[in-house]
Amino acid sequence: MNSQLDTELQTETVTMDVFRSDVLEGLNNSPKKLFSKYFYDKTGDKIFQQIMNMPEYYLTHCELDIFKNKTKELADSILSNDIPFDLIELGAGDAMKSSYLLKHLVDKGVDFTYMPIDISGNILSVLNEKFRDELPSLKIISLEGDYFDMLDKATSISKRRKVVLFLGGNIGNMDLEESNHFCRELSRKLSPGDLLLIGFDLKKNPHTILNAYNDAAGITASFNLNLLVRINRELNADFDVSRFQHYQTYDPVSGACKSYLVSLAKQHVHIGSTVVKFEENELIDMEVSQKFSQEDISKLAKDSSFHILNEIKDSKSWFVDSVWQVV
Ligand SMILES: C[S@@+](CC[C@H](N)C(=O)[O-])C[C@H]1O[C@@H](n2cnc3c(N)ncnc32)[C@H](O)[C@@H]1O
């Protein structure tokens, strides 16, 4: 066996061991919990692309409005006196929105390397194929893995100023304490003068928010349930998906929009040799999608040693892409 294949197999085994221990640890919690970063297998990636196209899921429409119609303002915010930079995107997904900015920079002849980071190798293949066809002159180094492990890799490869993109609802998939910790860690790993372009979904009419995650077609429900299917396949488990139901809540005071799965019966689930017991109506905490006030955003930037340079909103002022600089 060649050594590259050896390394790939070892990495795969480690990743699978981490997945197993995260799942078992989470299901041992009270309330039970699964980590939403594991939503994104091949099927999860496809369902998320369907979510982005749902009429109720305003987040993508709003941020697309910014990236399509305010591309020059975005580009001007990061070009900063023509100091050379590389562009790192955390949780890039299929780069649906960032592709407008990338195309603008390439058309302007700006010399930079794009480094998309994602935990899903599948979506990085989709992204690479798309750019090979649509933007062949884009220099691209894709990095598969967790945010900070891959950011360390990216910062060791790039010798230039860093501009980091963190778009969509990604920062919202952490509660306020976790996002505070995340942004502090991010500023610590970057250097003074580096930039972060970060998207925040703003607090708005609570019905609009709840509808975005409680769609009539049940696509968000299938996105959540797909994680049980993934656990069955990859960890030799026997979840009966028909005995779990998606439940969504939004608390307009805290801004936390939360997805749960409800066990519809008292039941036992096997994950390898481990047995996990569920009571009827017991919950699994699946994902938070945190909504922010302007004050929350200012406080988060200040607490994590960033200075806000610019704020670019969509035409409805429902979503903001905020440009931060490490102080
Ligand atoms: C909600 S999607 C958003 C994609 C894109 N940023 C957008 O706005 O359209 C989240 C993406 O982040 C990736 N992701 C989630 N958690 C991650 C983690 N801990 N490390 C790296 N990527 C992660 C997922 O695989 C997925 O592609």
The ligand as an SDF file (V2000), in Angstrom:
LIG
                    3D

 27 29  0  0  0  0  0  0  0  0999 V2000
  -24.9930   26.4320    6.8170 C   0  0  0  0  0  0  0  0  0  0  0  0
  -23.8060   25.9050    5.5920 S   0  0  0  0  0  0  0  0  0  0  0  0
  -23.3670   27.4860    4.9410 C   0  0  0  0  0  0  0  0  0  0  0  0
  -22.5050   27.4360    3.7310 C   0  0  0  0  0  0  0  0  0  0  0  0
  -22.0190   28.8200    3.2260 C   0  0  0  0  0  0  0  0  0  0  0  0
  -21.1560   29.4720    4.2230 N   0  0  0  0  0  0  0  0  0  0  0  0
  -23.1810   29.6970    2.9060 C   0  0  0  0  0  0  0  0  0  0  0  0
  -23.3580   30.7110    3.5860 O   0  0  0  0  0  0  0  0  0  0  0  0
  -23.9110   29.4000    1.9600 O   0  0  0  0  0  0  0  0  0  0  0  0
  -22.4970   25.4760    6.6480 C   0  0  0  0  0  0  0  0  0  0  0  0
  -21.2440   24.9190    5.9670 C   0  0  0  0  0  0  0  0  0  0  0  0
  -20.2080   24.9150    6.9470 O   0  0  0  0  0  0  0  0  0  0  0  0
  -19.6050   23.6240    7.0110 C   0  0  0  0  0  0  0  0  0  0  0  0
  -19.2360   23.4020    8.4250 N   0  0  0  0  0  0  0  0  0  0  0  0
  -20.0730   23.2920    9.4980 C   0  0  0  0  0  0  0  0  0  0  0  0
  -19.3730   23.1240   10.6330 N   0  0  0  0  0  0  0  0  0  0  0  0
  -18.0500   23.1270   10.2780 C   0  0  0  0  0  0  0  0  0  0  0  0
  -16.8440   23.0110   11.0000 C   0  0  0  0  0  0  0  0  0  0  0  0
  -16.8380   22.8530   12.3180 N   0  0  0  0  0  0  0  0  0  0  0  0
  -15.6710   23.0800   10.3100 N   0  0  0  0  0  0  0  0  0  0  0  0
  -15.6570   23.2400    8.9470 C   0  0  0  0  0  0  0  0  0  0  0  0
  -16.7890   23.3540    8.2110 N   0  0  0  0  0  0  0  0  0  0  0  0
  -17.9710   23.3130    8.8630 C   0  0  0  0  0  0  0  0  0  0  0  0
  -20.6530   22.6660    6.5160 C   0  0  0  0  0  0  0  0  0  0  0  0
  -20.1060   21.4870    5.9710 O   0  0  0  0  0  0  0  0  0  0  0  0
  -21.4080   23.4950    5.4780 C   0  0  0  0  0  0  0  0  0  0  0  0
  -20.8820   23.3490    4.1840 O   0  0  0  0  0  0  0  0  0  0  0  0
  1  2  1  0
  2  3  1  0
  2 10  1  0
  3  4  1  0
  4  5  1  0
  5  6  1  0
  5  7  1  0
  7  8  2  0
  7  9  1  0
 10 11  1  0
 11 12  1  0
 11 26  1  0
 12 13  1  0
 13 14  1  0
 13 24  1  0
 14 15  1  0
 14 23  1  0
 15 16  2  0
 16 17  1  0
 17 18  1  0
 17 23  2  0
 18 19  1  0
 18 20  2  0
 20 21  1  0
 21 22  2  0
 22 23  1  0
 24 25  1  0
 24 26  1  0
 26 27  1  0
M  CHG  2   2   1   9  -1
M  END
$$$$
